[in-house]
């Protein structure tokens, strides 16, 4: 415990020293040019707080898979002063986030991450993450085209009765009783550390990235020989069951013209990232993951509407080699892993990881309609209504791409922007199979 406390003290001392070194250059010009399109809009600059401040919220949720969740998420932001040359060009000089979460069905997580743009007033950006999670409620529905099949069950587990096809998730879950109670369930225990550095080029529009990641993972199923993942592992349909050590060498190329990263009003974000895992680097597996990702943001009638933003995203990932099954769903972005398809960040109308395959594509469209904002107790709050549509699919390989594998969902959300950098997200999504509610920090993209 003393070691952990010392490690946290060392971490925050590093953050403090870094910021002091950066903000000492107040009242000077930018040490290098930054593209004007990356400058925050007038409204966001006016709402941005100076100095150091904290935000924190209780994280309370209800999920049919993980139960009722309790926890807290907090952030510390170092913004500098308005005469800091970077004040109008970055969401913050540095930020650190801590999240602790627990549910009534024993999911638990603790995560610490930091982000320092233009560290020491240079063109370098540093990011890092340290996390530990145990989730006994993960769902597995097979891989590739098998996962795309509709949910089916026999009423009362009686195979003499007529098979119910294309069932709703609620009916399907209620039908899983007796030996089939944990048919789709597995537990994932994971400890992970990730460090990355990015260097800016062309007035900050382009960034080149290099990073390393190491993860200790243990995959188990309930003591039930009928669990689908256990069956597929025994028949060698998937890899990764049991204890695994995964290491990655990460590289990426990023194009970024967003005006405000946590809540963009305009600009684009595009990236090409690659993760290489080799036994020669200490991993248990040899495989490669490549991910292409593009986000677009555009203000609609800015002279008439306060802040209405069209936001769109498309992502495509491919995993080759002898990869463990859970890596199919984990698409690595420079801004954090994207787990799909399904769940709060890709296809919100389906359960997390509902669809799984070597090739994964997803598309998200949102209209973020700013309706109201005000200041209270020196806090700025802005409310937006957000209708959205999600779509995506998985395939066995690129030569098997077709439109029949696409699935769709839609929904309506509420966003609360708190002091510019903190976004509270409430989403309700529906599909032909399911309906879900999410409350999380940050936009889905």
Secondary structure in CASP SS format (residue, H / E / C, confidence):
PFRMAT SS
TARGET T0000
AUTHOR 0000-0000-0000
METHOD secondary structure of the structure
MODEL  1
X C 1.00
X H 1.00
X H 1.00
X H 1.00
X H 1.00
X H 1.00
X H 1.00
X H 1.00
X H 1.00
X H 1.00
X H 1.00
X H 1.00
X H 1.00
X H 1.00
X H 1.00
X H 1.00
X H 1.00
X H 1.00
X H 1.00
X H 1.00
X H 1.00
X H 1.00
X H 1.00
X C 1.00
X C 1.00
X C 1.00
X C 1.00
X C 1.00
X C 1.00
X C 1.00
X C 1.00
X C 1.00
X C 1.00
X C 1.00
X C 1.00
X H 1.00
X H 1.00
X H 1.00
X C 1.00
X C 1.00
X C 1.00
X H 1.00
X H 1.00
X H 1.00
X H 1.00
X H 1.00
X H 1.00
X C 1.00
X C 1.00
X C 1.00
X C 1.00
X E 1.00
X E 1.00
X E 1.00
X E 1.00
X E 1.00
X E 1.00
X E 1.00
X C 1.00
X C 1.00
X E 1.00
X E 1.00
X E 1.00
X C 1.00
X C 1.00
X C 1.00
X E 1.00
X E 1.00
X E 1.00
X E 1.00
X E 1.00
X E 1.00
X E 1.00
X E 1.00
X E 1.00
X E 1.00
X E 1.00
X E 1.00
X C 1.00
X C 1.00
X C 1.00
X C 1.00
X C 1.00
X C 1.00
X C 1.00
X C 1.00
X C 1.00
X C 1.00
X C 1.00
X C 1.00
X C 1.00
X C 1.00
X C 1.00
X E 1.00
X E 1.00
X E 1.00
X E 1.00
X E 1.00
X E 1.00
X E 1.00
X E 1.00
X E 1.00
X E 1.00
X C 1.00
X C 1.00
X C 1.00
X C 1.00
X E 1.00
X E 1.00
X E 1.00
X E 1.00
X E 1.00
X E 1.00
X E 1.00
X E 1.00
X E 1.00
X C 1.00
X C 1.00
X H 1.00
X H 1.00
X H 1.00
X C 1.00
X C 1.00
X E 1.00
X E 1.00
X E 1.00
X E 1.00
X E 1.00
X E 1.00
X E 1.00
X E 1.00
X E 1.00
X E 1.00
X E 1.00
X E 1.00
X E 1.00
X E 1.00
X E 1.00
X E 1.00
X C 1.00
X C 1.00
X C 1.00
X C 1.00
X H 1.00
X H 1.00
X H 1.00
X H 1.00
X H 1.00
X C 1.00
X C 1.00
X C 1.00
X C 1.00
X E 1.00
X E 1.00
X H 1.00
X H 1.00
X H 1.00
X C 1.00
X C 1.00
X C 1.00
X C 1.00
X C 1.00
X E 1.00
X E 1.00
X C 1.00
X C 1.00
X C 1.00
X C 1.00
X H 1.00
X H 1.00
X H 1.00
X H 1.00
X H 1.00
X H 1.00
X H 1.00
X C 1.00
X C 1.00
X H 1.00
X H 1.00
X H 1.00
X C 1.00
X C 1.00
X C 1.00
X C 1.00
X E 1.00
X E 1.00
X E 1.00
X E 1.00
X E 1.00
X E 1.00
X E 1.00
X E 1.00
X E 1.00
X E 1.00
X E 1.00
X E 1.00
X E 1.00
X E 1.00
X E 1.00
X E 1.00
X E 1.00
X C 1.00
X C 1.00
X C 1.00
X C 1.00
X E 1.00
X E 1.00
X E 1.00
X E 1.00
X E 1.00
X E 1.00
X E 1.00
X E 1.00
X E 1.00
X E 1.00
X E 1.00
X E 1.00
X E 1.00
X E 1.00
X E 1.00
X C 1.00
X C 1.00
X C 1.00
X C 1.00
X C 1.00
X C 1.00
X C 1.00
X H 1.00
X H 1.00
X H 1.00
X H 1.00
X H 1.00
X H 1.00
X H 1.00
X C 1.00
X C 1.00
X C 1.00
X C 1.00
X C 1.00
X C 1.00
X C 1.00
X E 1.00
X E 1.00
X E 1.00
X E 1.00
X E 1.00
X E 1.00
X E 1.00
X E 1.00
X E 1.00
X E 1.00
X E 1.00
X E 1.00
X E 1.00
X E 1.00
X E 1.00
X C 1.00
X C 1.00
X C 1.00
X C 1.00
X C 1.00
X C 1.00
X C 1.00
X C 1.00
X C 1.00
X C 1.00
X E 1.00
X E 1.00
X E 1.00
X E 1.00
X E 1.00
X E 1.00
X E 1.00
X E 1.00
X E 1.00
X E 1.00
X E 1.00
X C 1.00
X H 1.00
X H 1.00
X H 1.00
X C 1.00
X C 1.00
X C 1.00
X C 1.00
X C 1.00
X E 1.00
X E 1.00
X E 1.00
X E 1.00
X E 1.00
X E 1.00
X E 1.00
X E 1.00
X E 1.00
X E 1.00
X E 1.00
X E 1.00
X E 1.00
X C 1.00
X C 1.00
X C 1.00
X C 1.00
X C 1.00
X C 1.00
X C 1.00
X C 1.00
X E 1.00
X E 1.00
X E 1.00
X E 1.00
X E 1.00
X E 1.00
X E 1.00
X E 1.00
X E 1.00
X E 1.00
X E 1.00
X E 1.00
X E 1.00
X E 1.00
X C 1.00
X C 1.00
X C 1.00
X H 1.00
X H 1.00
X H 1.00
X C 1.00
X C 1.00
X E 1.00
X E 1.00
X E 1.00
X E 1.00
X C 1.00
X C 1.00
X E 1.00
X E 1.00
X E 1.00
X E 1.00
X C 1.00
X C 1.00
X C 1.00
X C 1.00
X C 1.00
X C 1.00
X C 1.00
X C 1.00
X C 1.00
X C 1.00
X C 1.00
X C 1.00
X C 1.00
X C 1.00
X C 1.00
X C 1.00
X C 1.00
X C 1.00
X C 1.00
X E 1.00
X E 1.00
X E 1.00
X E 1.00
X E 1.00
X E 1.00
X E 1.00
X E 1.00
X E 1.00
X E 1.00
X E 1.00
X E 1.00
X E 1.00
X E 1.00
X E 1.00
X E 1.00
X E 1.00
X E 1.00
X C 1.00
X C 1.00
X E 1.00
X E 1.00
X E 1.00
X E 1.00
X E 1.00
X E 1.00
X E 1.00
X E 1.00
X E 1.00
X E 1.00
X E 1.00
X E 1.00
X E 1.00
X E 1.00
X E 1.00
X E 1.00
X E 1.00
X C 1.00
X C 1.00
X H 1.00
X H 1.00
X H 1.00
X C 1.00
X C 1.00
X H 1.00
X H 1.00
X H 1.00
X E 1.00
X E 1.00
X E 1.00
X E 1.00
X E 1.00
X E 1.00
X E 1.00
X E 1.00
X E 1.00
X E 1.00
X E 1.00
X E 1.00
X E 1.00
X C 1.00
X C 1.00
X C 1.00
X E 1.00
X E 1.00
X E 1.00
X E 1.00
X E 1.00
X E 1.00
X E 1.00
X E 1.00
X E 1.00
X C 1.00
X C 1.00
X C 1.00
X C 1.00
X E 1.00
X E 1.00
X E 1.00
X E 1.00
X E 1.00
X E 1.00
X E 1.00
X C 1.00
X C 1.00
X C 1.00
X C 1.00
END
